[in-house]
Amino acid sequence: DARFEPYETIITMDYPTITPVTGMTGVDAVYEYYKRSGDMDFASEMIPVMKEIIQWYQKGTDYHILMDEDGLISAGSGFEQVTWMDVRIGEILPTPRHGKPVEINALWYNALKILYELTGETSYNALALKVKESFINNFWMEEEGYLKDVITVDESRKYTEKQIRCNQVWALSLPYSMLEEKMALKVLDTIEK
């Protein structure tokens, strides 16, 4: 019987890292399997689970993981480690990424578009369009030619937003991308440099 756990705990040293990516990569994995195998019976069986994943992100899970008013996913607070690259050493978070990480929101958009394709339910597409608009308005830096790594509300960490990190490649590599081709090429060029 398929079911969804709203987050996965990864133990690194003495502190848990909670990743909001798990559910959305699960949606992507089902879709990739379906596209390669043509097994719509399996995809149909997984649709209720995938819908539940979307619902959890909309209403919120533990560790401050939830959809914000702009449609983007926000995650983390305090000493919570919420992305794959977060590190905690005692009471120090050297690489905090609390806020709206680029890869999580790329996966979020992808998951919404997948559910729309598989179900035809327009509410998923409407939300995906809102997410895309918010993503482009908040993450894309035209002059620099790449995406912000994370959107944060913490004024003391605004410098981290513009760091060039590999996380933005998620926005290019998924079946559904929010970026126009010219944007994607600029991002790829920046990453390759």
N, C-alpha and C positions, 0 to 999 in steps of 0.2 A: 504494500500500500504506500503510494507516494505521499510525502508530506514535506513541508518546508520548515526549517529552523531559521529564524530571522537573522542570525549571524553565526559566524564561526569563530571559535576561540583558538588562537595559535599561541602556544606558550613559547616565549623567547626569554631566556634567562629566568628571572623570577616574576615577570610581569606579563599578564595576558595582552595580546594584541587582538583587538576585535576588528574584523574586516567586513565592511558593508558590501564588499565586492561579491561575496560568495553567491548570494541569491541571483544577482544579475548575470554572473558568469554561468550559472546554472541555466538560465533562460537562453543564453547564447549557445550553450552546449546542446540543448535540446534542438534548437533551430539548426545548428550546423549538422547535427545528426540527421534531422529531417531532410535538409537540402541535399545531403549526399546519398541518403538511402531511399528517400521518397516514402518513408514509413509514416503516413499520416495517422494511422491508428495509434502509434506511440505518441506522436505529437498531440493528438486529441486527448489522450489519457493524461498528458502532462499539463494541458491548458488550465485546469482548475488550480494546480500547484503554482503555475506561473502567474495566474491572476492573484493568488494569495500573496506571492512575493511582492507584486506591485502594490497591493493594499497595505502591506506592512511598511513599505517605504513611505507611502502617503500618510499613514497615521502615526508612524514613528515606532522605533524599536528601542532597545536599551542603548546606552552609550551615545545618546543625543543624535541618533541617526534618523533623519526624517526629511520629508519634502518641505521646503520653505515656500512662502507665498509666491515666489517667482517661478516655482516649478522645479527648481534645482534641489539636489540632495545636499544636505548639510550633515556633518558628522563631527563628533568629538568635543570634549570639554575637559578642563583640568588636566589630570595625568592620564587620561584615556589615550590609548594608542589605537588609531582607527584605520590606518592604511599600511600597506605592506612595507613601506620604508620608514615608518615611525620607530624611534629608538627611545628607550627610557633607561636612564642610569640613576638609580636612587630616586631623588626628587627632582631630577632634571630631564627635560625632554629636548635633546639637542636638535631634533628635526620635527617639531610639531607641525602638523598639517590640519589643524582643526579649522573647520569652515567647509568650503565647497571644493573638494579636490577635483582636478580636471578629469582624471581617469574614471572616477566614480560617476561623474555626470555624463561622460561619453557612454559608459555602460548603461546608465539609466535611460538615455534617449534610445539607444539600441534596443533595450528590452521593451520599451513602449511601442516602438515600430514593429518589432517582432510580434507582439500580442495583437497589434492592429492587423498585420498581414494574416495571422493564423485565425483570428476570430471575426474580422471585419467590423468590430465594434468601434464606432467613430470616436468614442470618448478617449480611447488610447491615442488616436491620431491627433485629436485636439490638444491633449496634454503634451504630446511630443512636439507639436508646433510651438507651444508656449515655452517648453524647455529649450528648443533650438534658438528661439529669439533671445531668451535670457542668457543662454550660453554664449552666443555670438556677442551680445552687448557687454557681457561681463568678462569673458575670457580672452577674446581676440584683441590683439594689439597690432593694429595695422602698420604703424611706423616700424615696430620691431620685427614684425613678420612671424610671430609665434604666439602661443597661448600662455596665459598665466598658469602657474602650477596649481595655485589654490586661491580662492577668494576668501579672505578672512575679514572678520569684523574687529579684530584686535589691532588697534592702531600701532602698537609697538612692534607688530610683525608684518607690516605692510611691505617691507623690503623682500620678504620671501615670495610674494606673489609673482614677481617677475623673474625669479630664478629659472634658468633653463634646465629643465629636468626631463628625463626620458618618459615621464608619465603622459606627456601630451601625445605620444605615438598611439595611444589607445583611441584617440579621436580620429585617427586615420585608418586604423587597422580593422575596425569592426564592420560587419555587413552593412550597417546603417551609420553613416557619418553625417554630422551637422555642417561640415566644412565644404565650401565650394572648392572646386579643383584647384583654383589659383591659390587659395588659402592653404590647402593641404600641401601643395608643392613648396610654398614658403616655409611651412613648419618642417617638412622633411629636409629641406636645405639647411635650416637652422640646426636641426638635430645632427645632421651629418657633419657639420662644421665642428 
